[in-house]
């Protein structure tokens, strides 16, 4: 099962070596006396329990924990340095130390360039490398650039997922304790052709959505405006129990302006972030049910090319920026209209890739202490006191203190400053109207809008969240009236028309 500590170290780009041991990305400097410079895909694996570095790879060379080279050309000539998700590493279910490494090649300079998808195993404890196996040959359609893995609904087995080249198929393999199973094909509405296509594919932390970005570059990096299909960012509903996909939605479709390359979801799976290579912007989309809302776009300072996006074990979003340090979104779960991003200070430089980390299931961090034969929560807002027999007194625990975890036989620092899930009830809005046309009195001095909503529970007058492309968030509600099957919610704001799919969010 993928854990945060599995992703505790990242090695990527040109000499970038960072750790999340203290809860945030920090530089490991100086980098070991080894030249590591990968243009795109890579991955770094740490121990799930201890967080110790185990091995890392750029899809070409395999490096041990001590930074010595185990072998080169591990993917058998797939040109991984030009592939944004060249390698995806998954621990074999039921194994204590065997990892599967799945490989795809770059897109190539023509439609006819087709690559196999391959895999091999590695055991860092015994330093044993398995033989290279063709998972599916290029004759089946070809594989390139996008490759990801996610946990199945049983939280033990995995799905290995890629969008094939030159056809309309998502190809999905199960990975269990028995190894790789037979592939599953899921049909989508489009075929990607052309040259130099690039982009990531990711599954949301809750396992309920899958997104695919696919931009395109021409000779010298110039955009190409002619494509068989212009969809460049697509999201589907995903069933992690049987790998079914449904409800295809296109979020970006401008072939020359958008050119997305990196994508990843926020920890709570509500927001989808997308980096655009050519216009050098970072997009955020908020996803609710079967609707999508384009919430915000930021243009990072400096006009630097953007690349891969990856959620970190610290629940922040990281964006690669070619030739400089990564960009970080500090509060990716927010619904607010503004998002902030800042750079990270590390000694190395990004290229276009970041570690292709297996999907991290997002669960609230739970800190507990053992006392009286049971575990007690530390961060639930209660005051936790333990009786110290040595001093015959009660001790109050707070953030920053340490407690001894008998399960792992180690001391743990209490940290209650963690993002908590805010549960919301979501109510569909049937439509919007001018209150005056619906028989409501006018409010002097300001404009108001009426939203007819299907909410089935009381809604408080005051500040609520409105998920809407026209009216924004945090609207001030002044009146709520029961209207038979619907409720009329009047909030302060100029009437701008009706939109499909808008929703109210209220704390549950």
C-alpha positions in Angstrom: 0.0 0.0 0.0 1.3 3.4 -0.9 2.2 5.5 2.1 3.6 8.9 2.7 7.0 7.6 3.8 7.3 5.7 0.5 7.7 9.2 -1.0 9.8 10.7 1.8 12.8 11.4 -0.5 12.8 12.8 -4.1 15.7 12.8 -6.5 14.9 14.5 -9.8 16.1 17.0 -12.4 19.6 18.2 -12.4 21.1 17.3 -9.0 17.8 17.8 -7.0 17.8 15.7 -3.8 15.2 16.6 -1.2 13.6 15.1 1.9 10.3 15.5 3.6 11.5 14.0 6.9 10.5 17.1 8.9 7.1 17.5 7.2 8.2 20.0 4.4 10.5 19.8 1.4 14.1 20.4 2.5 17.3 20.3 0.5 19.8 17.5 1.0 23.1 19.1 0.3 25.6 18.5 -0.9 24.3 16.0 -3.4 26.4 12.7 -3.4 29.3 12.7 -5.8 27.3 11.4 -8.6 26.0 13.1 -11.8 22.2 12.8 -11.9 20.5 14.9 -14.6 17.2 13.6 -16.0 15.1 15.7 -18.3 11.7 14.2 -17.5 10.3 11.1 -15.7 12.0 9.5 -12.6 11.0 8.0 -9.3 12.5 7.6 -5.8 11.5 4.9 -3.4 11.8 5.0 0.4 10.9 2.5 3.0 7.2 2.6 3.9 7.9 2.3 7.6 11.2 4.0 8.3 11.3 6.4 5.4 14.9 5.4 4.6 16.0 5.8 0.9 16.0 2.5 -0.9 16.6 3.2 -4.6 15.9 5.6 -7.4 15.9 5.7 -11.2 15.4 7.9 -14.3 14.1 4.9 -16.3 17.5 4.4 -17.7 19.9 3.8 -14.8 19.0 2.2 -11.5 20.7 3.7 -8.4 21.1 1.9 -5.0 20.5 3.7 -1.7 24.2 4.5 -1.5 24.1 6.2 -4.9 26.1 3.5 -6.7 24.8 2.4 -10.1 23.2 -1.0 -10.1 22.7 -1.1 -13.9 22.0 1.0 -16.9 19.5 0.7 -19.8 17.0 -0.9 -17.4 14.0 -0.2 -19.8 15.6 -1.6 -22.9 16.0 1.4 -25.1 12.7 3.2 -24.5 14.4 6.7 -24.4 13.0 7.4 -20.9 14.7 10.8 -20.5 12.2 12.2 -23.0 9.1 10.7 -21.3 7.2 12.6 -18.6 6.1 9.4 -16.8 8.9 7.1 -18.0 8.8 4.9 -14.9 6.2 4.0 -12.3 7.3 1.9 -9.3 4.8 -0.1 -7.3 5.5 -2.5 -4.4 4.2 -6.0 -5.1 1.1 -6.7 -3.0 2.0 -9.1 -0.2 5.7 -8.7 -0.6 8.0 -7.2 2.0 10.7 -5.9 -0.4 9.9 -6.6 -4.1 9.0 -3.7 -6.4 7.7 -3.6 -9.9 9.1 -1.0 -12.3 6.8 -0.2 -15.3 8.3 1.6 -18.3 7.0 3.6 -21.2 8.9 5.5 -23.9 8.7 9.0 -25.3 6.0 9.9 -27.9 8.5 10.2 -30.8 8.6 12.5 -33.8 5.9 10.7 -35.8 2.6 8.9 -35.5 4.3 5.7 -36.6 6.8 5.7 -33.7 5.4 3.0 -31.4 7.0 1.6 -28.2 6.3 -1.5 -26.1 5.3 -1.1 -22.4 7.7 -3.1 -20.2 8.4 -4.0 -16.6 10.9 -5.7 -14.4 11.3 -6.3 -10.6 13.9 -5.1 -8.2 14.5 -6.1 -4.6 16.6 -3.5 -2.8 17.1 -5.7 0.2 18.8 -8.5 -1.7 19.9 -6.2 -4.6 18.2 -8.5 -7.1 17.1 -7.3 -10.5 14.5 -9.2 -12.5 14.5 -9.8 -16.2 13.0 -7.2 -18.5 9.5 -8.3 -19.6 7.3 -6.9 -22.4 3.9 -6.3 -20.8 2.4 -5.4 -24.1 4.0 -5.0 -27.5 3.9 -2.0 -29.7 1.9 -4.0 -32.3 -1.1 -3.7 -29.9 -1.2 0.1 -30.6 1.9 1.6 -28.9 2.5 3.2 -25.5 4.1 6.5 -24.7 4.6 9.2 -22.1 1.7 8.7 -19.7 1.7 5.9 -17.1 0.4 5.8 -13.5 -0.6 3.4 -10.8 -3.4 3.5 -8.1 -4.7 1.4 -5.3 -7.7 -0.8 -5.9 -10.7 -0.5 -3.6 -9.3 -3.3 -1.4 -6.3 -1.0 -0.6 -3.9 -3.8 -1.3 -3.8 -4.5 -5.1 -3.1 -1.9 -7.8 -4.2 -0.8 -11.2 -1.5 0.1 -13.8 -3.0 2.6 -16.2 -2.0 4.2 -19.5 -3.6 6.0 -22.5 -2.5 4.2 -25.7 -1.0 6.0 -28.6 -3.0 6.3 -31.9 -6.3 4.7 -30.7 -9.1 5.5 -28.3 -8.2 3.0 -25.5 -7.2 3.4 -21.9 -5.3 0.2 -21.1 -5.4 -1.0 -17.5 -3.7 -4.0 -15.8 -4.3 -5.4 -12.3 -1.3 -6.0 -10.1 -1.8 -8.5 -7.3 0.4 -10.8 -5.1 0.4 -13.2 -8.1 1.9 -10.5 -10.4 0.5 -8.7 -13.4 -2.9 -9.9 -14.6 -4.7 -9.7 -18.0 -5.3 -6.2 -19.4 -8.6 -4.3 -19.4 -9.5 -1.9 -22.2 -11.7 1.1 -21.7 -12.9 3.1 -24.7 -12.8 6.9 -24.7 -14.1 9.4 -27.2 -10.9 10.5 -28.9 -7.7 9.4 -30.6 -4.4 11.2 -30.1 -2.1 11.4 -33.1 0.6 13.8 -34.3 4.2 14.3 -33.2 5.8 15.0 -29.8 2.7 14.6 -27.6 3.4 14.8 -23.9 1.5 14.8 -20.6 0.7 13.0 -17.4 -2.1 10.7 -16.3 -3.2 10.7 -12.6 -5.8 9.1 -10.4 -7.3 11.1 -7.5 -6.3 10.2 -3.9 -9.9 8.9 -3.3 -9.7 6.7 -6.3 -12.8 8.2 -7.9 -11.5 10.2 -10.8 -8.8 9.9 -13.4 -7.4 12.8 -15.5 -5.2 12.9 -18.6 -3.2 15.9 -19.9 -1.8 15.8 -23.4 0.0 18.7 -25.0 2.0 18.8 -28.2 5.2 20.4 -29.4 6.7 20.8 -32.8 10.3 21.3 -34.0 12.2 23.6 -31.7 9.3 23.6 -29.2 6.9 25.5 -31.5 3.2 24.6 -30.9 1.3 22.7 -33.5 -2.2 23.8 -34.2 -3.4 20.9 -36.4 -4.4 17.8 -34.5 -6.7 14.8 -35.1 -8.3 15.7 -31.8 -7.9 18.9 -29.8 -8.8 17.7 -26.4 -5.9 18.5 -24.2 -7.2 17.9 -20.6 -9.8 15.3 -19.9 -11.3 13.9 -16.6 -13.4 10.8 -16.1 -15.2 9.2 -13.1 -13.3 6.1 -12.1 -14.4 3.0 -10.2 -11.3 1.7 -8.3 -13.1 -1.6 -7.7 -13.4 -2.7 -11.3 -11.5 0.1 -13.3 -14.7 1.3 -15.1 -14.6 4.8 -16.4 -17.5 7.1 -17.2 -18.7 10.7 -17.5 -15.9 12.1 -19.8 -15.5 15.8 -19.4 -13.1 18.0 -21.4 -11.6 20.8 -19.3 -9.1 22.3 -21.8 -9.3 22.0 -25.6 -7.3 24.8 -27.2 -4.4 23.0 -29.0 -2.1 26.0 -29.3 -2.9 28.0 -26.1 -3.3 25.3 -23.4 -0.7 22.6 -24.2 -1.0 21.0 -20.7 1.8 18.8 -19.5 1.5 18.2 -15.7 -1.5 17.3 -13.6 -2.3 16.1 -10.1 -5.2 16.3 -7.7 -5.4 18.0 -4.3 -5.2 15.7 -1.3 -9.0 15.8 -0.8 -9.6 15.1 -4.5 -11.7 18.2 -5.0 -9.2 20.3 -7.0 -7.3 19.3 -10.1 -4.1 21.3 -11.0 -2.7 21.5 -14.5 0.4 23.2 -15.8 0.6 24.6 -19.3 3.9 24.3 -21.1 3.5 27.0 -23.8 1.6 29.7 -22.0 3.4 29.0 -18.7 0.3 29.0 -16.5 -1.0 26.9 -13.7 -4.7 26.1 -13.8 -6.9 24.9 -11.0 -10.3 23.2 -11.5 -12.7 22.4 -8.7 -14.5 19.1 -9.2 -17.9 18.3 -7.7 -20.1 15.4 -8.7 -20.4 15.5 -12.5 -19.6 19.2 -12.8 -16.4 21.1 -13.2 -15.6 24.8 -12.4 -12.6 26.7 -13.6 -11.7 28.5 -10.4 -8.4 30.2 -11.0 -5.3 30.6 -13.1 -1.9 31.9 -11.9 1.0 33.0 -14.1 4.2 32.3 -12.2 6.9 35.0 -12.2 9.7 34.7 -14.7 8.0 33.1 -17.7 9.7 29.8 -17.1 8.5 26.6 -18.8 6.4 24.4 -16.5 6.4 20.6 -16.4 5.3 17.8 -14.2 3.0 18.2 -11.2 3.2 15.9 -8.1 1.4 15.9 -4.8 4.0 15.5 -2.0 3.8 13.5 1.2 3.3 16.9 3.0 0.0 17.3 1.1 1.4 20.2 -0.9 1.4 20.4 -4.7 4.8 20.8 -6.5 5.3 22.0 -10.0 8.5 21.6 -11.9 10.0 24.7 -13.6 12.7 24.2 -16.1 16.1 25.5 -15.0 15.1 26.7 -11.6 13.5 25.4 -8.4 10.0 23.9 -8.0 6.8 25.9 -7.5 4.7 24.9 -4.5 1.0 25.4 -3.8 0.7 25.4 0.0 -3.0 24.9 0.4 -4.2 22.8 -2.5 -7.5 21.8 -0.8 -8.8 25.3 -0.7 -12.0 26.3 -2.6 -11.3 30.0 -2.4 -11.0 32.1 -5.6 -7.3 32.9 -5.0 -4.5 30.3 -4.8 -1.0 31.2 -3.8 2.2 29.6 -5.0 5.8 30.1 -3.9 9.2 28.7 -4.9 11.2 26.1 -2.9 14.8 26.8 -2.1 17.0 23.8 -3.1 20.4 23.5 -4.6 19.5 21.6 -7.7 17.5 22.7 -10.7 14.3 21.3 -12.1 13.9 19.9 -15.6 10.4 18.9 -16.8 9.9 15.8 -14.6 9.2 15.0 -10.9 9.1 11.6 -9.3 6.2 9.6 -10.5 4.8 8.7 -7.1 2.2 6.0 -6.8 -1.2 7.5 -5.7 -1.2 8.5 -2.1 -4.5 7.9 -0.3 -5.4 11.0 1.7 -6.4 10.3 5.2 -6.4 12.7 8.2 -3.1 12.3 10.1 -3.9 10.5 13.4 -1.6 11.0 16.4 -2.2 8.7 19.3 -0.7 7.8 22.7 -1.0 4.5 24.5 -2.3 4.5 28.0 -4.4 2.2 30.2 -4.5 -0.5 27.6 -5.8 1.7 24.7 -4.8 4.3 22.2 -5.9 7.9 22.9 -6.2 10.6 20.2 -4.0 13.6 20.6 -5.3 15.9 17.9 -9.0 15.8 18.2 -9.2 19.0 20.1 -9.3 17.5 23.6 -6.7 18.0 26.3 -4.8 14.8 26.6 -3.3 14.1 30.0 -1.2 11.0 31.0 -0.3 10.0 34.5 3.5 10.0 35.0 4.2 7.4 37.7 7.8 8.7 38.2 6.6 12.2 39.3 3.2 11.0 40.6 1.6 13.7 38.5 -0.6 14.3 35.4 1.2 15.6 32.3 -0.6 17.5 29.6 0.5 16.8 26.0 0.6 19.4 23.3 2.0 20.0 19.9 5.7 19.7 19.8 5.9 17.2 22.6 7.1 13.6 21.9 5.4 10.3 22.8 6.6 6.8 22.5 4.8 4.7 19.9 4.8 1.1 21.1 3.7 -0.1 17.7 6.8 1.2 15.9 9.1 1.3 19.0 10.0 4.9 18.3 9.5 8.4 19.6 7.1 10.6 17.6 6.7 14.4 17.7 3.1 15.5 18.2 2.1 17.8 15.3 -1.5 18.9 15.4 -1.1 21.6 12.8 -2.4 19.4 10.0 -5.0 20.1 7.4 -8.3 18.6 8.4 -11.1 17.5 6.0 -14.0 19.9 6.2 -17.1 18.0 5.4 -19.7 19.8 3.2 -23.2 19.1 2.2 -23.6 19.9 -1.5 -26.9 21.2 -2.8 -27.8 21.4 -6.5 -29.1 24.7 -7.8 -32.0 24.5 -10.1 -31.6 28.0 -11.5 -31.0 31.7 -10.7 -33.4 34.7 -11.0 -33.9 38.3 -10.1 -35.7 38.3 -6.8 -38.0 41.2 -7.9 -39.4 39.1 -10.8 -40.3 36.3 -8.4 -42.4 38.5 -6.1 -39.7 39.3 -3.5 -39.4 42.9 -2.3 -36.4 44.9 -3.6 -33.5 45.7 -1.3 -32.5 49.3 -1.6 -29.0 50.2 -2.3 -27.7 46.9 -3.5 -28.3 44.1 -6.0 -29.4 40.6 -5.1 -29.8 37.3 -6.8 -32.2 34.4 -6.1 -31.0 30.8 -6.4 -33.6 28.0 -6.4 -31.9 25.0 -4.8 -32.9 21.4 -4.2 -31.3 21.3 -0.7 -33.3 19.2 1.7 -32.0 20.5 4.9 -32.1 24.0 6.5 -29.5 26.5 5.4 -28.3 29.2 7.7 -28.5 32.8 6.8 -24.9 34.1 6.7 -21.8 33.3 4.8 -21.9 30.1 2.7 -19.9 28.7 -0.1 -21.4 28.9 -3.6 -19.6 26.8 -6.2 -20.3 28.9 -9.3 -18.4 30.3 -12.3 -20.7 33.4 -12.4 -21.2 34.3 -8.7 -18.0 33.1 -6.9 -17.7 32.0 -3.3 -18.7 33.0 0.2 -22.0 34.7 -0.7 -23.9 36.6 2.0 -27.3 35.0 2.3 -30.1 37.3 3.4 -33.3 35.2 3.1 -34.2 31.6 2.7 -37.8 30.6 1.9 -39.3 27.2 1.5 -40.9 27.0 -2.0 -42.5 23.5 -2.2 -40.0 21.1 -3.7 -37.3 23.8 -3.7 -35.9 26.5 -1.5 -35.4 30.1 -2.6 -32.0 31.4 -1.3 -31.5 35.1 -1.8 -27.9 36.3 -1.6 -26.2 39.7 -2.2 -24.9 40.0 -5.7 -26.0 41.3 -9.1 -28.0 38.9 -11.2 -25.8 37.6 -14.0 -28.0 34.8 -15.4 -28.5 31.1 -14.9 -25.8 28.5 -15.1 -26.0 24.7 -15.1 -24.3 22.7 -12.4 -23.8 25.4 -9.8 -24.0 24.2 -6.2 -24.3 25.5 -2.6 -21.8 24.1 -0.1 -22.7 24.1 3.6 -20.9 22.5 6.5 -22.4 19.1 7.3 
